């Protein structure tokens, strides 16, 4: 097969943030062509993103209109056969990991993974099936969570987390037959260098709240200020993922892509206050952070997202990342500290 006939399939482009960065990373550093499975409603946005690529890279990307949740990925029989013949690596990024996702989206996660597994079984040259799950698959668990662990004993905070658990169980059942790699990124934020981000949710809700508040406003702190927040910039997550997936030792393993030195909620609030020019967070305030965010006029349309994010801030978890550290050792790929890119996050939030 020629170089262009050897391909990487990416699902979730352009709707999922890691998929957008992943396509750019692959066309720049992988010799294979990149096939993007794009839903019809996302086709225009996909073309816009590809237009921004240099001509020499753009010609190595092809769009395949379909849907990972549909039979045969929503492709014609001819298209499905052509794609299975050429694909060597699959990056399944189409999973909805937003904790505010609906029950319908959660069901879609399971359907999409079942279809991707069928595609993988039909692909004779497949070398890797990389599934982008989330560290939040741990649900309500607190304390130390290992990469090797996957259970539902403590339950889940929302349908999305439960669907990711079901997805990973399905992947585990196919691990003996297929070269599967599971990635579990922590709370993902925008590019640490450019600030680019698809959705201003998660930690951006705190920044937007501060930007809309009076200059002298002191943000209240939550009752559990010591809860750790493991945020990772999408550019780091993608570089780490590509390096891990390229290593044959990744097959059959799960990788937490997290900040090895996560900040506490209290420290994150201090950083955001400084970056937005607001006073340091207020302690022992009767109006707690949850109440303040849920009442904020500018965030009314994000009520479900805000509630889901606050649930995350109540759950104190440390994610073991020994598998990730092992395969990234000596690669020069490390997670930047929140302090180094918080100004970029604020600048991006100010543009909205």
Residue pairs with C-beta under 8 A, 6 or more apart in sequence:
1 86
1 125
3 31
3 32
3 33
4 33
4 60
5 33
5 86
6 31
6 32
6 33
6 86
6 88
6 125
7 32
7 33
7 34
7 35
7 83
7 86
7 87
7 88
8 26
8 30
8 32
8 33
8 34
8 35
8 87
8 88
8 89
8 90
8 91
9 35
9 36
9 37
9 83
9 87
9 89
9 90
9 91
9 119
10 19
10 22
10 23
10 26
10 34
10 35
10 36
10 37
10 91
10 93
11 19
11 37
11 68
11 90
11 91
11 92
11 93
11 94
11 112
11 116
12 18
12 19
12 37
12 68
12 92
12 93
12 94
12 95
12 132
13 19
13 20
13 22
13 23
13 36
13 37
13 38
13 42
13 46
13 93
14 20
14 36
14 38
14 42
14 45
14 46
14 49
15 39
15 42
15 94
15 198
16 93
16 94
16 95
16 132
16 198
17 188
17 190
17 197
17 198
17 199
17 234
18 93
18 132
18 185
18 188
18 234
18 237
18 238
18 241
19 36
19 91
19 93
19 94
20 49
20 198
21 191
21 234
21 235
21 237
21 238
22 91
22 93
22 238
22 241
22 242
23 34
23 36
23 49
23 61
24 53
25 238
25 239
25 242
26 32
26 34
26 242
27 34
27 53
27 57
27 58
27 60
27 61
28 57
29 242
30 242
32 88
32 89
33 60
33 61
33 62
34 60
34 61
34 62
35 61
35 62
35 64
35 83
35 86
35 87
36 46
36 61
36 62
36 63
36 64
37 64
37 66
37 67
37 68
37 73
37 94
38 46
38 63
38 64
38 65
38 66
39 65
39 66
39 67
39 74
40 65
43 63
43 65
46 63
47 63
50 58
50 61
50 63
51 58
53 61
64 73
64 75
64 79
64 83
65 74
66 72
66 73
66 74
66 75
66 79
67 73
67 74
68 74
68 92
68 94
68 112
68 115
68 116
69 108
69 111
69 112
69 115
70 115
71 115
72 80
72 115
72 118
72 119
73 80
73 83
73 115
73 116
73 119
75 83
80 119
80 122
83 119
84 119
84 122
84 123
84 124
85 123
85 124
85 125
86 125
87 119
87 123
87 125
87 126
88 125
88 126
88 127
88 128
89 126
89 127
89 128
89 129
89 130
89 245
90 116
90 119
90 120
90 123
90 126
90 128
90 129
90 130
91 130
91 132
91 241
91 245
92 112
92 113
92 116
92 129
92 130
92 131
92 132
93 132
94 112
95 109
95 112
95 113
95 131
95 132
95 133
95 134
95 164
95 167
96 105
96 106
96 108
96 109
96 160
96 163
97 132
97 133
97 134
97 136
97 160
97 164
98 105
98 160
98 199
98 201
98 305
98 308
99 136
99 157
99 158
99 160
99 161
99 305
99 308
99 309
99 311
99 312
100 158
100 160
100 201
100 304
100 305
100 307
100 308
100 309
101 158
101 159
101 160
102 159
103 159
105 159
105 160
105 163
106 159
106 160
106 162
106 163
107 163
109 160
109 163
109 164
109 166
109 167
110 163
110 166
110 167
110 170
113 131
113 167
113 170
113 171
114 170
116 129
116 131
117 129
117 170
117 171
117 174
117 178
120 126
120 129
120 174
120 178
121 174
121 177
121 178
126 178
126 179
127 179
128 179
128 181
128 245
128 250
128 251
129 178
129 179
129 180
129 181
130 181
130 183
130 241
130 245
131 167
131 168
131 171
131 180
131 181
131 182
131 183
132 183
132 185
132 241
133 164
133 167
133 168
133 182
133 183
133 184
134 161
134 164
134 184
134 185
135 145
135 184
135 185
135 186
135 187
135 230
135 256
135 257
135 258
135 317
135 319
136 157
136 160
136 161
136 164
136 312
137 150
137 161
137 164
137 165
137 168
137 184
138 145
138 149
138 317
138 319
139 152
139 154
139 155
139 156
139 157
139 161
139 162
139 165
140 154
140 155
140 156
140 157
140 315
141 154
141 315
141 317
142 315
142 316
142 317
143 316
143 317
143 318
144 318
144 320
145 256
145 317
145 318
145 319
145 320
146 320
147 184
147 253
147 254
147 255
147 256
147 319
147 320
147 321
147 322
147 323
147 324
148 254
150 165
150 168
150 169
150 172
150 254
152 162
152 165
156 162
156 165
157 308
157 311
157 312
157 315
158 308
158 311
168 182
168 254
171 180
171 182
174 180
175 252
179 251
179 252
180 251
180 252
181 244
181 245
181 250
181 251
181 252
181 253
181 255
182 253
182 254
182 255
183 241
183 244
183 254
183 255
183 257
184 254
184 255
184 256
184 257
184 319
185 232
185 237
185 241
185 257
185 258
186 230
186 231
186 232
186 256
186 257
186 258
186 259
186 262
186 319
187 202
187 203
187 229
187 230
187 231
187 232
187 312
188 202
188 231
188 232
188 233
188 234
188 237
189 197
189 202
189 203
189 204
189 231
189 232
189 233
189 234
189 341
189 345
190 196
190 197
190 233
190 234
190 344
190 345
190 348
191 197
191 233
191 234
191 235
191 344
192 233
192 235
192 236
192 336
192 340
192 341
192 344
193 235
193 341
193 344
194 344
195 341
195 344
195 345
195 347
195 348
196 348
197 204
197 234
197 345
197 348
200 208
200 348
200 349
200 352
201 302
201 305
201 309
202 231
202 309
203 229
203 231
203 268
203 272
203 345
204 345
204 348
204 349
205 293
205 299
205 302
205 305
205 306
205 309
206 219
206 268
206 269
206 272
206 293
207 272
207 275
207 276
207 345
207 346
207 349
208 298
208 299
208 349
208 352
209 219
209 292
209 293
209 296
209 298
209 299
210 217
210 219
210 272
210 273
210 276
210 278
211 276
211 346
211 349
211 350
212 296
212 297
212 298
213 219
213 278
215 277
215 278
216 278
216 279
217 278
217 279
218 273
218 278
218 279
218 280
218 281
218 282
218 285
219 269
219 272
219 273
219 278
219 281
219 282
219 289
219 292
220 281
220 282
220 285
220 287
220 288
220 289
220 291
220 292
221 265
221 266
221 269
221 281
221 282
221 283
221 285
221 288
221 289
222 265
222 288
222 289
222 290
222 310
222 313
222 314
223 288
224 265
224 313
224 314
224 316
225 264
225 265
225 266
226 264
226 265
226 266
226 316
227 264
227 265
227 313
227 314
227 315
227 316
228 262
228 263
228 264
228 265
228 316
228 317
228 318
229 262
229 263
229 264
229 265
229 268
229 313
230 258
230 259
230 262
230 317
230 319
231 259
231 262
231 263
231 338
232 257
232 258
232 259
232 335
233 335
233 336
233 341
236 257
236 333
236 334
236 335
236 336
237 257
239 333
240 257
240 324
240 328
240 333
240 335
241 257
243 327
243 328
243 331
243 333
244 250
244 255
244 324
244 327
244 328
247 327
249 326
249 327
250 327
253 323
254 323
255 321
255 323
255 324
255 327
256 319
256 320
256 321
256 323
256 324
257 321
257 324
258 319
258 321
258 324
258 335
259 335
259 337
259 338
260 321
260 325
260 335
261 337
262 318
263 271
263 338
265 313
266 281
268 338
269 281
269 289
270 280
270 281
271 338
271 339
271 342
272 278
272 342
272 346
273 279
273 280
273 281
274 280
275 342
275 343
275 345
275 346
276 346
289 310
289 313
290 310
293 299
293 306
293 310
294 303
294 306
294 307
294 310
299 306
328 334
